Amino acid sequence: MTVQFVDDGRAEELDHSYFIAIRSSYLTLRQGDRFIIEPYSPHRFGRQFGYYQDVPGTLRYDTRVASSEGLRYWRLYVLSKSSSKAWFPFLPANAKKLCSEAYKAGDSSNNDRHWKRQRKEATPLKAMETNASRSSLANFVTELEDEVQSIDVGEESETSHSSTMTPPLGMGLRRKQSSPPVAVSVLKGESFFFNYQKEFLQRLWSGLIVKISNTPVDFLSSIDDDVYLILESMKSFQKFDVSKVEESLNMFFAKVRANDEARSLSYEKLSQSLHEQQLKEVKARLQDVQAKASEEASEIQSAMDELEHVEEDISVLKGRRTNLRATLKEKKQLNHDTQAKVREVEKDLAALESTGPLDDAIVQNLESSRANLGIFTEDLKSLNPFA
């Protein structure tokens, strides 16, 4: 029960096959670009002990059910995928067995007393002559050699005895006097060669005519060189006059060249109506293109003007940005000084709030200390210790 499927990347179509391949009761083997799935059971070896476990599930194709010829080709296919080499010879139908039959010698005198049926006498097998073809070929070669030797001996006897036409009595062959063929006696070399030359020229001319006929009229000038090459080959047969053929071919290819010139002129010069029609179409197309170009030019000019205005606005805005930056810097400096003054005033306020109002006793004490200080200062002025 073996299934083969091709690993060609079509996973959607092979989901079922892959599902079968991953089952635990199947063994997957890879063979080139194919997978071979074979049923597998670990208990198969114990069939004779009753421990055989049937493989669940069935597959669609069993490669083991095949003829001997199909099995041989399958083995050849498998071995061709590897580096191994094998040769499967065809055995003859009546080939000798590879086992010995010496064990039958002990029963040769026995009358088969254990069986009531009539004993059949065994007939010995005849060995197949595998080299029959070689022996027959060797015999045939030997006969030919004997015949050649007899002919050689007969020729020697004929040269030694010119009066007789037969070989000696010991030879079993007689030579028959050969006569020249009839065709040789009537052959005339000149007429023979002339007829073959004539036939060759006729066939050459017929093939040339067919070639010219099958070539389209507009392409006849392309075979000019080949035709004249064939004509030169025909001129090499000096016994035949090919001047008429040459004259006809010259006239034909002169007309071909005239046709080519007329065709080239017709291609260069168009008819008047077609020329006028094409001229109108080209002029109309030119007007459309010019109008489109003018429209695009006006759009480009308007875009350039708008860009110029925008650039001017940008320059004005840049100047305003510079002025605003300077003003902002000045304002920040003033604000910093003001904040310093605010902090000083806050300190003074805090100091005043922390101290209470002056008492009268403190004021009198302060005034008396000031008066004493003034008196002491006057005393210092009147003091002269170094007089």
Order of alpha helices (4+ residues) and beta strands (2+ residues): beta-alpha-beta-beta-alpha-alpha-alpha-alpha-alpha-alpha-alpha-alpha
